[in-house]
Amino acid sequence: MTAKTILVKIRIPEYLIKKIDNLQERGIYTSRTEVILDSVRRLVFAYRTDNPLKIA
């Protein structure tokens, strides 16, 4: 089962796009979308209240 996706438009500074593209060129990610999704997942996980790794 695939999660429903919603299009979100954002503006990203050029220097970050260059870093995102570099990650893609190195084969770490397959697309800009994958880089941004992984980044958002990591951020959301870091702020979870049930995150066992979060330091109070």
PDBQT receptor file of N, H, CA, C and O in Angstrom, charges set to zero:
ATOM      1  N   MET A   1       0.838  -1.178   0.000  1.00  0.00    +0.000 N 
ATOM      2  CA  MET A   1       0.000   0.000   0.000  1.00  0.00    +0.000 C 
ATOM      3  C   MET A   1       0.885   1.244   0.000  1.00  0.00    +0.000 C 
ATOM      4  O   MET A   1       1.787   1.371   0.828  1.00  0.00    +0.000 OA
ATOM      5  N   THR A   2       0.627   2.143  -0.917  1.00  0.00    +0.000 N 
ATOM      6  H   THR A   2      -0.106   2.039  -1.589  1.00  0.00    +0.000 HD
ATOM      7  CA  THR A   2       1.395   3.372  -1.034  1.00  0.00    +0.000 C 
ATOM      8  C   THR A   2       0.673   4.514  -0.339  1.00  0.00    +0.000 C 
ATOM      9  O   THR A   2      -0.539   4.680  -0.481  1.00  0.00    +0.000 OA
ATOM     10  N   ALA A   3       1.431   5.295   0.412  1.00  0.00    +0.000 N 
ATOM     11  H   ALA A   3       2.415   5.161   0.527  1.00  0.00    +0.000 HD
ATOM     12  CA  ALA A   3       0.840   6.447   1.099  1.00  0.00    +0.000 C 
ATOM     13  C   ALA A   3       0.443   7.514   0.087  1.00  0.00    +0.000 C 
ATOM     14  O   ALA A   3       1.111   7.704  -0.929  1.00  0.00    +0.000 OA
ATOM     15  N   LYS A   4      -0.650   8.203   0.380  1.00  0.00    +0.000 N 
ATOM     16  H   LYS A   4      -1.193   8.049   1.205  1.00  0.00    +0.000 HD
ATOM     17  CA  LYS A   4      -1.088   9.306  -0.467  1.00  0.00    +0.000 C 
ATOM     18  C   LYS A   4      -0.055  10.420  -0.391  1.00  0.00    +0.000 C 
ATOM     19  O   LYS A   4       0.457  10.721   0.688  1.00  0.00    +0.000 OA
ATOM     20  N   THR A   5       0.251  11.025  -1.514  1.00  0.00    +0.000 N 
ATOM     21  H   THR A   5      -0.165  10.780  -2.390  1.00  0.00    +0.000 HD
ATOM     22  CA  THR A   5       1.205  12.129  -1.519  1.00  0.00    +0.000 C 
ATOM     23  C   THR A   5       0.494  13.422  -1.888  1.00  0.00    +0.000 C 
ATOM     24  O   THR A   5      -0.509  13.420  -2.601  1.00  0.00    +0.000 OA
ATOM     25  N   ILE A   6       1.031  14.514  -1.391  1.00  0.00    +0.000 N 
ATOM     26  H   ILE A   6       1.846  14.516  -0.812  1.00  0.00    +0.000 HD
ATOM     27  CA  ILE A   6       0.496  15.842  -1.647  1.00  0.00    +0.000 C 
ATOM     28  C   ILE A   6       1.640  16.708  -2.159  1.00  0.00    +0.000 C 
ATOM     29  O   ILE A   6       2.734  16.700  -1.594  1.00  0.00    +0.000 OA
ATOM     30  N   LEU A   7       1.387  17.447  -3.221  1.00  0.00    +0.000 N 
ATOM     31  H   LEU A   7       0.499  17.453  -3.680  1.00  0.00    +0.000 HD
ATOM     32  CA  LEU A   7       2.399  18.335  -3.794  1.00  0.00    +0.000 C 
ATOM     33  C   LEU A   7       2.542  19.559  -2.911  1.00  0.00    +0.000 C 
ATOM     34  O   LEU A   7       1.562  20.237  -2.601  1.00  0.00    +0.000 OA
ATOM     35  N   VAL A   8       3.788  19.837  -2.505  1.00  0.00    +0.000 N 
ATOM     36  H   VAL A   8       4.584  19.286  -2.756  1.00  0.00    +0.000 HD
ATOM     37  CA  VAL A   8       4.100  21.018  -1.708  1.00  0.00    +0.000 C 
ATOM     38  C   VAL A   8       5.182  21.786  -2.456  1.00  0.00    +0.000 C 
ATOM     39  O   VAL A   8       6.251  21.245  -2.741  1.00  0.00    +0.000 OA
ATOM     40  N   LYS A   9       4.909  23.028  -2.768  1.00  0.00    +0.000 N 
ATOM     41  H   LYS A   9       4.041  23.468  -2.537  1.00  0.00    +0.000 HD
ATOM     42  CA  LYS A   9       5.891  23.858  -3.474  1.00  0.00    +0.000 C 
ATOM     43  C   LYS A   9       6.681  24.662  -2.452  1.00  0.00    +0.000 C 
ATOM     44  O   LYS A   9       6.111  25.307  -1.573  1.00  0.00    +0.000 OA
ATOM     45  N   ILE A  10       8.003  24.612  -2.582  1.00  0.00    +0.000 N 
ATOM     46  H   ILE A  10       8.466  24.088  -3.296  1.00  0.00    +0.000 HD
ATOM     47  CA  ILE A  10       8.873  25.366  -1.676  1.00  0.00    +0.000 C 
ATOM     48  C   ILE A  10       9.975  26.036  -2.488  1.00  0.00    +0.000 C 
ATOM     49  O   ILE A  10      10.275  25.632  -3.612  1.00  0.00    +0.000 OA
ATOM     50  N   ARG A  11      10.553  27.040  -1.911  1.00  0.00    +0.000 N 
ATOM     51  H   ARG A  11      10.309  27.368  -0.998  1.00  0.00    +0.000 HD
ATOM     52  CA  ARG A  11      11.708  27.706  -2.523  1.00  0.00    +0.000 C 
ATOM     53  C   ARG A  11      12.932  27.311  -1.703  1.00  0.00    +0.000 C 
ATOM     54  O   ARG A  11      12.937  27.415  -0.476  1.00  0.00    +0.000 OA
ATOM     55  N   ILE A  12      13.962  26.859  -2.399  1.00  0.00    +0.000 N 
ATOM     56  H   ILE A  12      13.958  26.774  -3.395  1.00  0.00    +0.000 HD
ATOM     57  CA  ILE A  12      15.186  26.413  -1.743  1.00  0.00    +0.000 C 
ATOM     58  C   ILE A  12      16.346  27.230  -2.307  1.00  0.00    +0.000 C 
ATOM     59  O   ILE A  12      16.454  27.383  -3.523  1.00  0.00    +0.000 OA
ATOM     60  N   PRO A  13      17.206  27.752  -1.449  1.00  0.00    +0.000 N 
ATOM     61  CA  PRO A  13      18.346  28.535  -1.936  1.00  0.00    +0.000 C 
ATOM     62  C   PRO A  13      19.230  27.705  -2.888  1.00  0.00    +0.000 C 
ATOM     63  O   PRO A  13      19.370  26.491  -2.745  1.00  0.00    +0.000 OA
ATOM     64  N   GLU A  14      19.805  28.405  -3.844  1.00  0.00    +0.000 N 
ATOM     65  H   GLU A  14      19.691  29.391  -3.960  1.00  0.00    +0.000 HD
ATOM     66  CA  GLU A  14      20.621  27.742  -4.870  1.00  0.00    +0.000 C 
ATOM     67  C   GLU A  14      21.755  26.922  -4.269  1.00  0.00    +0.000 C 
ATOM     68  O   GLU A  14      22.061  25.839  -4.769  1.00  0.00    +0.000 OA
ATOM     69  N   TYR A  15      22.383  27.414  -3.208  1.00  0.00    +0.000 N 
ATOM     70  H   TYR A  15      22.134  28.294  -2.801  1.00  0.00    +0.000 HD
ATOM     71  CA  TYR A  15      23.511  26.676  -2.623  1.00  0.00    +0.000 C 
ATOM     72  C   TYR A  15      23.061  25.318  -2.070  1.00  0.00    +0.000 C 
ATOM     73  O   TYR A  15      23.820  24.350  -2.108  1.00  0.00    +0.000 OA
ATOM     74  N   LEU A  16      21.814  25.247  -1.552  1.00  0.00    +0.000 N 
ATOM     75  H   LEU A  16      21.197  26.034  -1.521  1.00  0.00    +0.000 HD
ATOM     76  CA  LEU A  16      21.316  23.961  -1.065  1.00  0.00    +0.000 C 
ATOM     77  C   LEU A  16      20.964  23.028  -2.221  1.00  0.00    +0.000 C 
ATOM     78  O   LEU A  16      21.177  21.819  -2.134  1.00  0.00    +0.000 OA
ATOM     79  N   ILE A  17      20.433  23.586  -3.292  1.00  0.00    +0.000 N 
ATOM     80  H   ILE A  17      20.260  24.569  -3.363  1.00  0.00    +0.000 HD
ATOM     81  CA  ILE A  17      20.134  22.769  -4.480  1.00  0.00    +0.000 C 
ATOM     82  C   ILE A  17      21.423  22.147  -5.010  1.00  0.00    +0.000 C 
ATOM     83  O   ILE A  17      21.430  20.984  -5.413  1.00  0.00    +0.000 OA
ATOM     84  N   LYS A  18      22.496  22.904  -5.011  1.00  0.00    +0.000 N 
ATOM     85  H   LYS A  18      22.490  23.849  -4.683  1.00  0.00    +0.000 HD
ATOM     86  CA  LYS A  18      23.785  22.366  -5.475  1.00  0.00    +0.000 C 
ATOM     87  C   LYS A  18      24.234  21.206  -4.594  1.00  0.00    +0.000 C 
ATOM     88  O   LYS A  18      24.755  20.208  -5.093  1.00  0.00    +0.000 OA
ATOM     89  N   LYS A  19      24.033  21.334  -3.283  1.00  0.00    +0.000 N 
ATOM     90  H   LYS A  19      23.610  22.144  -2.877  1.00  0.00    +0.000 HD
ATOM     91  CA  LYS A  19      24.406  20.247  -2.364  1.00  0.00    +0.000 C 
ATOM     92  C   LYS A  19      23.495  19.032  -2.563  1.00  0.00    +0.000 C 
ATOM     93  O   LYS A  19      23.952  17.891  -2.507  1.00  0.00    +0.000 OA
ATOM     94  N   ILE A  20      22.212  19.284  -2.793  1.00  0.00    +0.000 N 
ATOM     95  H   ILE A  20      21.841  20.211  -2.839  1.00  0.00    +0.000 HD
ATOM     96  CA  ILE A  20      21.265  18.199  -3.068  1.00  0.00    +0.000 C 
ATOM     97  C   ILE A  20      21.654  17.482  -4.357  1.00  0.00    +0.000 C 
ATOM     98  O   ILE A  20      21.665  16.252  -4.411  1.00  0.00    +0.000 OA
ATOM     99  N   ASP A  21      21.971  18.251  -5.388  1.00  0.00    +0.000 N 
ATOM    100  H   ASP A  21      21.962  19.250  -5.344  1.00  0.00    +0.000 HD
ATOM    101  CA  ASP A  21      22.375  17.657  -6.668  1.00  0.00    +0.000 C 
ATOM    102  C   ASP A  21      23.662  16.849  -6.521  1.00  0.00    +0.000 C 
ATOM    103  O   ASP A  21      23.825  15.813  -7.165  1.00  0.00    +0.000 OA
ATOM    104  N   ASN A  22      24.565  17.320  -5.680  1.00  0.00    +0.000 N 
ATOM    105  H   ASN A  22      24.432  18.162  -5.156  1.00  0.00    +0.000 HD
ATOM    106  CA  ASN A  22      25.810  16.590  -5.437  1.00  0.00    +0.000 C 
ATOM    107  C   ASN A  22      25.533  15.231  -4.804  1.00  0.00    +0.000 C 
ATOM    108  O   ASN A  22      26.160  14.236  -5.170  1.00  0.00    +0.000 OA
ATOM    109  N   LEU A  23      24.597  15.183  -3.855  1.00  0.00    +0.000 N 
ATOM    110  H   LEU A  23      24.088  15.990  -3.558  1.00  0.00    +0.000 HD
ATOM    111  CA  LEU A  23      24.228  13.898  -3.237  1.00  0.00    +0.000 C 
ATOM    112  C   LEU A  23      23.657  12.947  -4.282  1.00  0.00    +0.000 C 
ATOM    113  O   LEU A  23      23.918  11.744  -4.252  1.00  0.00    +0.000 OA
ATOM    114  N   GLN A  24      22.884  13.495  -5.195  1.00  0.00    +0.000 N 
ATOM    115  H   GLN A  24      22.672  14.472  -5.219  1.00  0.00    +0.000 HD
ATOM    116  CA  GLN A  24      22.297  12.685  -6.265  1.00  0.00    +0.000 C 
ATOM    117  C   GLN A  24      23.391  12.201  -7.230  1.00  0.00    +0.000 C 
ATOM    118  O   GLN A  24      23.405  11.032  -7.615  1.00  0.00    +0.000 OA
ATOM    119  N   GLU A  25      24.285  13.080  -7.609  1.00  0.00    +0.000 N 
ATOM    120  H   GLU A  25      24.274  14.030  -7.296  1.00  0.00    +0.000 HD
ATOM    121  CA  GLU A  25      25.371  12.713  -8.526  1.00  0.00    +0.000 C 
ATOM    122  C   GLU A  25      26.269  11.630  -7.939  1.00  0.00    +0.000 C 
ATOM    123  O   GLU A  25      26.796  10.791  -8.669  1.00  0.00    +0.000 OA
ATOM    124  N   ARG A  26      26.443  11.651  -6.619  1.00  0.00    +0.000 N 
ATOM    125  H   ARG A  26      26.015  12.333  -6.026  1.00  0.00    +0.000 HD
ATOM    126  CA  ARG A  26      27.272  10.645  -5.942  1.00  0.00    +0.000 C 
ATOM    127  C   ARG A  26      26.547   9.324  -5.771  1.00  0.00    +0.000 C 
ATOM    128  O   ARG A  26      27.137   8.350  -5.305  1.00  0.00    +0.000 OA
ATOM    129  N   GLY A  27      25.266   9.278  -6.143  1.00  0.00    +0.000 N 
ATOM    130  H   GLY A  27      24.786  10.070  -6.521  1.00  0.00    +0.000 HD
ATOM    131  CA  GLY A  27      24.514   8.030  -6.074  1.00  0.00    +0.000 C 
ATOM    132  C   GLY A  27      23.926   7.738  -4.707  1.00  0.00    +0.000 C 
ATOM    133  O   GLY A  27      23.425   6.639  -4.471  1.00  0.00    +0.000 OA
ATOM    134  N   ILE A  28      23.979   8.710  -3.800  1.00  0.00    +0.000 N 
ATOM    135  H   ILE A  28      24.386   9.604  -3.992  1.00  0.00    +0.000 HD
ATOM    136  CA  ILE A  28      23.427   8.505  -2.465  1.00  0.00    +0.000 C 
ATOM    137  C   ILE A  28      21.905   8.524  -2.521  1.00  0.00    +0.000 C 
ATOM    138  O   ILE A  28      21.239   7.780  -1.801  1.00  0.00    +0.000 OA
ATOM    139  N   TYR A  29      21.367   9.371  -3.372  1.00  0.00    +0.000 N 
ATOM    140  H   TYR A  29      21.909   9.975  -3.957  1.00  0.00    +0.000 HD
ATOM    141  CA  TYR A  29      19.921   9.468  -3.604  1.00  0.00    +0.000 C 
ATOM    142  C   TYR A  29      19.673   9.431  -5.104  1.00  0.00    +0.000 C 
ATOM    143  O   TYR A  29      20.565   9.729  -5.899  1.00  0.00    +0.000 OA
ATOM    144  N   THR A  30      18.447   9.061  -5.486  1.00  0.00    +0.000 N 
ATOM    145  H   THR A  30      17.723   8.819  -4.840  1.00  0.00    +0.000 HD
ATOM    146  CA  THR A  30      18.131   8.958  -6.909  1.00  0.00    +0.000 C 
ATOM    147  C   THR A  30      17.483  10.212  -7.477  1.00  0.00    +0.000 C 
ATOM    148  O   THR A  30      17.393  10.366  -8.695  1.00  0.00    +0.000 OA
ATOM    149  N   SER A  31      17.029  11.114  -6.604  1.00  0.00    +0.000 N 
ATOM    150  H   SER A  31      17.103  10.989  -5.614  1.00  0.00    +0.000 HD
ATOM    151  CA  SER A  31      16.371  12.330  -7.079  1.00  0.00    +0.000 C 
ATOM    152  C   SER A  31      16.382  13.402  -5.986  1.00  0.00    +0.000 C 
ATOM    153  O   SER A  31      16.650  13.120  -4.819  1.00  0.00    +0.000 OA
ATOM    154  N   ARG A  32      16.087  14.622  -6.390  1.00  0.00    +0.000 N 
ATOM    155  H   ARG A  32      15.869  14.852  -7.339  1.00  0.00    +0.000 HD
ATOM    156  CA  ARG A  32      15.951  15.710  -5.423  1.00  0.00    +0.000 C 
ATOM    157  C   ARG A  32      14.815  15.394  -4.451  1.00  0.00    +0.000 C 
ATOM    158  O   ARG A  32      14.925  15.636  -3.249  1.00  0.00    +0.000 OA
ATOM    159  N   THR A  33      13.737  14.857  -4.982  1.00  0.00    +0.000 N 
ATOM    160  H   THR A  33      13.648  14.660  -5.959  1.00  0.00    +0.000 HD
ATOM    161  CA  THR A  33      12.585  14.519  -4.148  1.00  0.00    +0.000 C 
ATOM    162  C   THR A  33      12.989  13.557  -3.042  1.00  0.00    +0.000 C 
ATOM    163  O   THR A  33      12.592  13.732  -1.890  1.00  0.00    +0.000 OA
ATOM    164  N   GLU A  34      13.771  12.551  -3.382  1.00  0.00    +0.000 N 
ATOM    165  H   GLU A  34      14.094  12.409  -4.318  1.00  0.00    +0.000 HD
ATOM    166  CA  GLU A  34      14.202  11.572  -2.379  1.00  0.00    +0.000 C 
ATOM    167  C   GLU A  34      15.046  12.231  -1.290  1.00  0.00    +0.000 C 
ATOM    168  O   GLU A  34      14.903  11.903  -0.113  1.00  0.00    +0.000 OA
ATOM    169  N   VAL A  35      15.921  13.157  -1.675  1.00  0.00    +0.000 N 
ATOM    170  H   VAL A  35      16.037  13.424  -2.632  1.00  0.00    +0.000 HD
ATOM    171  CA  VAL A  35      16.750  13.869  -0.695  1.00  0.00    +0.000 C 
ATOM    172  C   VAL A  35      15.868  14.653   0.270  1.00  0.00    +0.000 C 
ATOM    173  O   VAL A  35      16.046  14.583   1.487  1.00  0.00    +0.000 OA
ATOM    174  N   ILE A  36      14.919  15.398  -0.283  1.00  0.00    +0.000 N 
ATOM    175  H   ILE A  36      14.775  15.456  -1.270  1.00  0.00    +0.000 HD
ATOM    176  CA  ILE A  36      14.068  16.248   0.545  1.00  0.00    +0.000 C 
ATOM    177  C   ILE A  36      13.153  15.410   1.430  1.00  0.00    +0.000 C 
ATOM    178  O   ILE A  36      12.970  15.736   2.603  1.00  0.00    +0.000 OA
ATOM    179  N   LEU A  37      12.575  14.336   0.891  1.00  0.00    +0.000 N 
ATOM    180  H   LEU A  37      12.724  14.072  -0.061  1.00  0.00    +0.000 HD
ATOM    181  CA  LEU A  37      11.720  13.457   1.701  1.00  0.00    +0.000 C 
ATOM    182  C   LEU A  37      12.497  12.844   2.865  1.00  0.00    +0.000 C 
ATOM    183  O   LEU A  37      12.002  12.800   3.991  1.00  0.00    +0.000 OA
ATOM    184  N   ASP A  38      13.706  12.373   2.595  1.00  0.00    +0.000 N 
ATOM    185  H   ASP A  38      14.108  12.408   1.680  1.00  0.00    +0.000 HD
ATOM    186  CA  ASP A  38      14.512  11.776   3.657  1.00  0.00    +0.000 C 
ATOM    187  C   ASP A  38      14.852  12.817   4.722  1.00  0.00    +0.000 C 
ATOM    188  O   ASP A  38      14.836  12.519   5.916  1.00  0.00    +0.000 OA
ATOM    189  N   SER A  39      15.157  14.025   4.289  1.00  0.00    +0.000 N 
ATOM    190  H   SER A  39      15.170  14.267   3.319  1.00  0.00    +0.000 HD
ATOM    191  CA  SER A  39      15.473  15.097   5.222  1.00  0.00    +0.000 C 
ATOM    192  C   SER A  39      14.287  15.426   6.117  1.00  0.00    +0.000 C 
ATOM    193  O   SER A  39      14.449  15.608   7.323  1.00  0.00    +0.000 OA
ATOM    194  N   VAL A  40      13.099  15.502   5.534  1.00  0.00    +0.000 N 
ATOM    195  H   VAL A  40      12.967  15.355   4.553  1.00  0.00    +0.000 HD
ATOM    196  CA  VAL A  40      11.899  15.794   6.316  1.00  0.00    +0.000 C 
ATOM    197  C   VAL A  40      11.614  14.651   7.283  1.00  0.00    +0.000 C 
ATOM    198  O   VAL A  40      11.277  14.891   8.443  1.00  0.00    +0.000 OA
ATOM    199  N   ARG A  41      11.747  13.405   6.817  1.00  0.00    +0.000 N 
ATOM    200  H   ARG A  41      12.021  13.210   5.876  1.00  0.00    +0.000 HD
ATOM    201  CA  ARG A  41      11.544  12.251   7.716  1.00  0.00    +0.000 C 
ATOM    202  C   ARG A  41      12.475  12.326   8.919  1.00  0.00    +0.000 C 
ATOM    203  O   ARG A  41      12.049  12.123  10.056  1.00  0.00    +0.000 OA
ATOM    204  N   ARG A  42      13.749  12.617   8.664  1.00  0.00    +0.000 N 
ATOM    205  H   ARG A  42      14.096  12.781   7.740  1.00  0.00    +0.000 HD
ATOM    206  CA  ARG A  42      14.729  12.697   9.755  1.00  0.00    +0.000 C 
ATOM    207  C   ARG A  42      14.392  13.821  10.732  1.00  0.00    +0.000 C 
ATOM    208  O   ARG A  42      14.531  13.653  11.944  1.00  0.00    +0.000 OA
ATOM    209  N   LEU A  43      13.954  14.955  10.215  1.00  0.00    +0.000 N 
ATOM    210  H   LEU A  43      13.841  15.091   9.230  1.00  0.00    +0.000 HD
ATOM    211  CA  LEU A  43      13.588  16.073  11.072  1.00  0.00    +0.000 C 
ATOM    212  C   LEU A  43      12.379  15.728  11.933  1.00  0.00    +0.000 C 
ATOM    213  O   LEU A  43      12.378  15.974  13.139  1.00  0.00    +0.000 OA
ATOM    214  N   VAL A  44      11.357  15.160  11.312  1.00  0.00    +0.000 N 
ATOM    215  H   VAL A  44      11.358  14.960  10.333  1.00  0.00    +0.000 HD
ATOM    216  CA  VAL A  44      10.152  14.780  12.054  1.00  0.00    +0.000 C 
ATOM    217  C   VAL A  44      10.498  13.739  13.119  1.00  0.00    +0.000 C 
ATOM    218  O   VAL A  44      10.022  13.835  14.250  1.00  0.00    +0.000 OA
ATOM    219  N   PHE A  45      11.314  12.751  12.774  1.00  0.00    +0.000 N 
ATOM    220  H   PHE A  45      11.700  12.673  11.855  1.00  0.00    +0.000 HD
ATOM    221  CA  PHE A  45      11.704  11.724  13.739  1.00  0.00    +0.000 C 
ATOM    222  C   PHE A  45      12.456  12.339  14.918  1.00  0.00    +0.000 C 
ATOM    223  O   PHE A  45      12.254  11.937  16.064  1.00  0.00    +0.000 OA
ATOM    224  N   ALA A  46      13.321  13.310  14.637  1.00  0.00    +0.000 N 
ATOM    225  H   ALA A  46      13.485  13.636  13.707  1.00  0.00    +0.000 HD
ATOM    226  CA  ALA A  46      14.117  13.935  15.690  1.00  0.00    +0.000 C 
ATOM    227  C   ALA A  46      13.246  14.658  16.716  1.00  0.00    +0.000 C 
ATOM    228  O   ALA A  46      13.643  14.803  17.872  1.00  0.00    +0.000 OA
ATOM    229  N   TYR A  47      12.069  15.110  16.302  1.00  0.00    +0.000 N 
ATOM    230  H   TYR A  47      11.747  14.992  15.363  1.00  0.00    +0.000 HD
ATOM    231  CA  TYR A  47      11.190  15.850  17.202  1.00  0.00    +0.000 C 
ATOM    232  C   TYR A  47      10.056  15.008  17.772  1.00  0.00    +0.000 C 
ATOM    233  O   TYR A  47       9.201  15.528  18.488  1.00  0.00    +0.000 OA
ATOM    234  N   ARG A  48      10.039  13.704  17.460  1.00  0.00    +0.000 N 
ATOM    235  H   ARG A  48      10.735  13.281  16.879  1.00  0.00    +0.000 HD
ATOM    236  CA  ARG A  48       9.014  12.838  18.043  1.00  0.00    +0.000 C 
ATOM    237  C   ARG A  48       9.183  12.787  19.549  1.00  0.00    +0.000 C 
ATOM    238  O   ARG A  48      10.301  12.718  20.060  1.00  0.00    +0.000 OA
ATOM    239  N   THR A  49       8.065  12.823  20.251  1.00  0.00    +0.000 N 
ATOM    240  H   THR A  49       7.157  12.879  19.835  1.00  0.00    +0.000 HD
ATOM    241  CA  THR A  49       8.163  12.776  21.708  1.00  0.00    +0.000 C 
ATOM    242  C   THR A  49       8.513  11.374  22.207  1.00  0.00    +0.000 C 
ATOM    243  O   THR A  49       9.011  11.220  23.323  1.00  0.00    +0.000 OA
ATOM    244  N   ASP A  50       8.259  10.359  21.396  1.00  0.00    +0.000 N 
ATOM    245  H   ASP A  50       7.855  10.484  20.490  1.00  0.00    +0.000 HD
ATOM    246  CA  ASP A  50       8.573   8.985  21.802  1.00  0.00    +0.000 C 
ATOM    247  C   ASP A  50       9.915   8.508  21.239  1.00  0.00    +0.000 C 
ATOM    248  O   ASP A  50      10.215   7.315  21.264  1.00  0.00    +0.000 OA
ATOM    249  N   ASN A  51      10.709   9.434  20.737  1.00  0.00    +0.000 N 
ATOM    250  H   ASN A  51      10.466  10.403  20.716  1.00  0.00    +0.000 HD
ATOM    251  CA  ASN A  51      12.013   9.091  20.175  1.00  0.00    +0.000 C 
ATOM    252  C   ASN A  51      12.958   8.694  21.309  1.00  0.00    +0.000 C 
ATOM    253  O   ASN A  51      13.322   9.537  22.129  1.00  0.00    +0.000 OA
ATOM    254  N   PRO A  52      13.359   7.423  21.367  1.00  0.00    +0.000 N 
ATOM    255  CA  PRO A  52      14.224   6.967  22.458  1.00  0.00    +0.000 C 
ATOM    256  C   PRO A  52      15.616   7.579  22.424  1.00  0.00    +0.000 C 
ATOM    257  O   PRO A  52      16.332   7.544  23.425  1.00  0.00    +0.000 OA
ATOM    258  N   LEU A  53      16.011   8.146  21.274  1.00  0.00    +0.000 N 
ATOM    259  H   LEU A  53      15.429   8.175  20.461  1.00  0.00    +0.000 HD
ATOM    260  CA  LEU A  53      17.341   8.722  21.155  1.00  0.00    +0.000 C 
ATOM    261  C   LEU A  53      17.361  10.208  21.499  1.00  0.00    +0.000 C 
ATOM    262  O   LEU A  53      18.434  10.804  21.599  1.00  0.00    +0.000 OA
ATOM    263  N   LYS A  54      16.194  10.808  21.680  1.00  0.00    +0.000 N 
ATOM    264  H   LYS A  54      15.323  10.323  21.599  1.00  0.00    +0.000 HD
ATOM    265  CA  LYS A  54      16.116  12.236  21.973  1.00  0.00    +0.000 C 
ATOM    266  C   LYS A  54      16.643  12.507  23.374  1.00  0.00    +0.000 C 
ATOM    267  O   LYS A  54      16.279  11.835  24.340  1.00  0.00    +0.000 OA
ATOM    268  N   ILE A  55      17.498  13.497  23.456  1.00  0.00    +0.000 N 
ATOM    269  H   ILE A  55      17.794  14.043  22.671  1.00  0.00    +0.000 HD
ATOM    270  CA  ILE A  55      18.061  13.884  24.738  1.00  0.00    +0.000 C 
ATOM    271  C   ILE A  55      17.213  15.013  25.294  1.00  0.00    +0.000 C 
ATOM    272  O   ILE A  55      16.984  16.016  24.619  1.00  0.00    +0.000 OA
ATOM    273  N   ALA A  56      16.749  14.851  26.513  1.00  0.00    +0.000 N 
ATOM    274  H   ALA A  56      16.935  14.036  27.061  1.00  0.00    +0.000 HD
ATOM    275  CA  ALA A  56      15.872  15.861  27.130  1.00  0.00    +0.000 C 
ATOM    276  C   ALA A  56      16.615  17.129  27.450  1.00  0.00    +0.000 C 
ATOM    277  O   ALA A  56      16.025  18.075  27.972  1.00  0.00    +0.000 OA
TER     278      ALA A  56
